Amino acid sequence: METSKPTTKRYIHIIGLVMIVFFVISFITNILNSIIVDVKDSFDLSLTLTGLLPFTFFIAYGIMSIPAGFLSEKYSERTLLSVSFLVMALASLGFALFPQYGVFSITLFVLGCCMAVLQVIINPMLRVAGGEEHFAFNSVLAQLVFGAASFLSPYLYKYLVSKDNRRDTLAEMLRGWVPQDLPWASLYIVFAVICLVLFFYVFLTRYPKFEKTEEEKAGDTSSYWDLIKNKWTILYFLGIFCYVGTEQGVGNWISQFLSQYHGLDPQTVGANTVSYFWAMLTVGCLLGLLLLKFMDSRKLLILATSITIVSLVLALTGSAQMALIGFPMVGFFISVMYSIIFSLALNSVKEHHGSLSGILCTGIAGGAVIPFIVGGLGELMSLKSGMFFLIIPLIFILSIGFWAKPLVNNKTISLKKD
């Protein structure tokens, strides 16, 4: 006990840095859910071209997740963090200065690549800086920070585009950098400033030596091939693919759906509903952690997915009020899926957990593909029909609860007296 206290105190600034990085990743990633209608209208896009925007962002995650693991073996945390934030700052500023659809697509791709690198770096940093005995607690705290950023980002968007604050000096100054008809683009001025500040901060920060566990190491090429030949790897990869695709497929199209079918303002009601979606996802995550102490994870996955499907159907077919309740409820019930699928995957394979994590993280590309399919189907038929497609990946996630055979089950507390 004498030795653990100084370690935590000594690296408390690293824990703080990791929390800030989690916040920034979420803040920039999920702002797209709020601005999607404005982007569509500003560039006069079809639903298909609109769906290409989240595609370019999340496909970068899929492409960079495994290479990021190899980069983390070769370069220091300071180097990768500094370069990532500098590139993010330049990409954000580039779009703010040249706000065009093509530039925006490139910007989103670059941001996605950088965030894939950040995601690979920060978990080992958090484990070492806070101590292994506190890693579970700090990981949950990081998820809360992540959720809080997703909840808050729509309010920055509302602040910058609101017609009620035309006399606000700061908002006016930020909007002055971008064309008058694209006030939402000023968000990327804010992102550029945040990333530039973090570039200097991480460059000047002192870091402890980060020794990675076997689970955190990237592994060699042969370990990836061994895993790809394993059917469980492919099935759980598809599980992550379906989860992220569903999460983003709902989040990206909430505002457009409410505007198109219920005539609700995307800059106010739409942004608020997106914010509530992420808030409920965060609250649900906390409840899920509690329930996992009392339920088998597979049963919880079946229950949560079943209710998610019902909530989605009611949101798509019901009244405006039903949609305003239904979409946040979807966020609440999908919240447990990612951690359950990921843990079932790791508990179903005996070795190469570091490589397996890289493959599973590549499944984040589902956030690129599935929202794009929704937009494409929306173009061919209707957005409502496109969003009904999300039931298909949810059915696959539901099936995991029936066919999963982990080598180790999650430990539960029995309420029955012996």
VENVEN-V72271 format. One line per field, one symbol per residue. ss: DSSP state (H for helix, E for strand, - for the rest). psi: psi as a letter, one per 20 degrees, with the letter a starting at -180 (. if undefined). burial: 1 if it has 9 or more other C-alpha atoms within 8 Angstrom, else 0. Layout:
# VENVEN-V72271
ss=???
psi=???
burial=???
This chain:
# VENVEN-V72271
ss=-HHHHHHHHH-HHHHHHHHHHHHHHHHHH-HHHHHHHHHHHH----HHHHHHHHHHHHHHHHHHHHHHHHHHHH--HHHHHHHHHHHHHHHHHHHHH---HHHHHHHHHHHHHHHHHHHHHHHHHHHHHH-HHHHHHHHHHHHHHHHHHHHHHHHHHHHHH-HHH---HHHHHHH-------HHHHHHHHHHHHHHHHHHHHHH----------------HHHHHHHH--HHHHHHHHHHHHHHHHHHHHHHHHHHHHHHHH---HHHHHHHHHHHHHHHHHHHHHHHHHH-----HHHHHHHHHHHHHHHHHHHHH--HHHHHHHHHHHHHHH--HHHHHHHHHH------HHHHHHHHHHHHHHHHHHHHHHHHHHHH--HHHHHH-HHHHHHHHHHHHHH---------------
psi=hhhhghggghjhhggggghgggggggghgjhhhhihgggghgjlqrhghghhghghghhhgghigghhghhhhhqrgggggggghgggghgghgghhmnqgghgggghggggghhggghhghghghgghiphijggghggghhggghhghhhhhhgghghipiilhjogggggghiirqhjlhhiihigggggghgghghghhiqpqrpopqrhhiqhrrhhhghghhiphhggghghggghghggghhgghjgggghghhjkpphifgghghgghghghhgghgghghghiiiqphghhgggghghgggggghhhiarghhhhggghhggghihigghggghhghiiphrlhghghggghhiiihiggghggggghhgheqhggghhhihghhhgghhhhhipmqhpqqprppiqp.
burial=0000001100110110011011111111011111111111010010111111111111111111110111011000011111111111111111110010001111111111111111011101111111100110011001111111111111111111110000000011011011000111111111111111011101100000000000111110001100110001110111111111111111111111111000011110111111111111111110011011111111111101111110111111010001111111111111111101110111111001111111111111111111111111111001111111110011111111100001000001000000
